[in-house]
Amino acid sequence: RRWMAAAGFRRRKWGGWVTATLLVATLAVATARVAARRPHPDLARAQVLEEWEPYSEDVDSQVTASGMPDPLDQDASISHRYDKWLETYKRNPNVKVLPWSYTGDPDTWPDMWSTLRPSFGQCDTDTTAGSSSPIDIPVGRAEQQCYGPSYPVVSGPAWSQTPATLNEFVDRSVVFDVQHCSQKCKICEVVCEESPTIEATIEHPLLSIDRVLVHTPSEHKLDGESMGLELQFMHQASTFGGPKLIPPRPMLGIAVLFEDMGPNFRESPPWALSMAQKMSEVGSDPTEVVAGMTFEDLVAQIRPIMGDYYMYWGSQTFPPCYQGVQWMIPTTTLKVSSGVIGAFKGKQGENIRPSFALGSRPLTKWRAEAPDHWTYRGPRGEDWWGNSPGHQSCGTTAQCESHPNQALRDRCLADQQRQSPIDIYTNECMPNVDIRPCVAPVGIRPIEFEVGESNNEVMKVYVNDCDCYPCTNVFNGYALGLKVPGGPSMSYQGSEFTVTDITFHTPTEHAFDGVTMALEVQFHMVYASGNGGGKKLKLAILFEAGEQSPAWVHQMAMVADDADGTPTPLVPDFFFKDISLAIHPLLSLYFFYEGSETTPPCSADGVTWLVLKTVFQVTREDLALLQAAQVGDNVRAIQPLNGRRLSVAGTIQFDGAGY
């Protein structure tokens, strides 16, 4: 059992002598291969292992069936001890072992790393290629995601600010040491200085940066193109004051790529110029080569580009090639001169591991939530809208005061008196009858659609605010919609308005006599021509749950689940006339009032609402499909009428004069 443990096997219940015999044979072949390897030509670089720990029940008892120490997170010293034991067990003192390298002896190249030590098994590209780093990033495959207050991941990679100084040394790569960890003896506690951290997210705990490595050229590529230089910021779980693992087991790597701008480039980062000038002083022992240089000096140009980045899961790019490393690569590359790159390359050579294919791994492209991004619920829900610059009309009187001049403040206050949606009272005013509130009838005022060129191009389905996938975020501004091509229009009071979009809202935004219904469909139109006034016209149709849906609503429900942020013709032969013909007979019966947009910026400048008096029906099955695509209610709360005139067209009782 001890002999099998020395070969890297764990305590397991093996099924009989046959299995044991196979294991012995496998080990014999592997041993023969290692014995056949020719000696390393550079004995001066060979590592000498001076101590080894014999097999013990104590160490073996900490190993689970997966082959990892248990519990890893709670006792890093066990992990370190176990790794060292794997490397040295049953090796005689002073036996020379081949060191890993990027160049030189082919037996030490990246494709041979896994054969150099048992603990380098994760470097075996035959078994870990699909989960290893670096990779060639296929930019076009990256799925857009967002982080911010409205999303499950609320923050991006941002380092805390600490006065951390840097020591530099070279060990196959030029390294900036940030934590300055030390250990007086093999069994002594590891002592590290406090280093910058990255806040915990749902994907990782609080992380502290350990070191920064320089690679020339870059290890990661963008669509097959490598860059001149790459900085890798390696992070481990922050256990300041607790046990440390040397070398650290990374959980997060941030790779910043630098383009080679040629020898005449004069805007290289100051830290890079300082290091290039002092490169001859960089040795194998950590030393403050550039006096006074801090971590903040290193990242001064990097912080501004950290907002947008690619993310995938891979591995450490050098032995022991730890797996399960989260990688973030800013989408923006920085620039540096050929001279700076040459200074690093002269010290460390080409120190890159060949890149792997992404394979079936997810690749995401993250961006920060926009400052003015709004949602229906959550931290940036309706109560927050007025706090956003440019959206003060959605909020309170006090928020209007944040405008820079009085004209804008007055405009904001006026807008706040004419907000939508509203509760529409349906009781019609009558002559000589004092019934208030009541809606003023204005007689027949027909409206109608002109299809224009809309018969030449089908409508396209989309979900508003669905540009960060998957579109299942609880806090959202989702609204299933239709892009209407071809310029169909509606004539109203002497003006023509072009239909641009149709959106679906569940439940209704408007109410009749205090009652909201199941679904509201809104037609959004902009002024095209004429002298009747107004800038925007809105038509709203309310639906209650019923036995049958209109054909066009049912068609939308059937494709709702396939819609995303890109307008797509999901319904074949779906033209605007399919909707306009279905509702045309009821267009002369509607309520109307002066209102606003129901979403930020809540502008009330020339917005007229027409709300059909007739209520349509939608089946519960279709309603459920529409609601699922929108992930919750997408409605604004009812707004006060504030003395505005509410009228109804489609009666001939009287003209409403005096009301």
Order of alpha helices (4+ residues) and beta strands (2+ residues): alpha-alpha-beta-alpha-alpha-beta-alpha-alpha-beta-beta-beta-beta-beta-beta-beta-beta-beta-beta-alpha-alpha-beta-beta-beta-alpha-beta-alpha-alpha-beta-beta-beta-beta-beta-beta-beta-beta-beta-beta-alpha-alpha-beta-beta-beta-alpha-beta
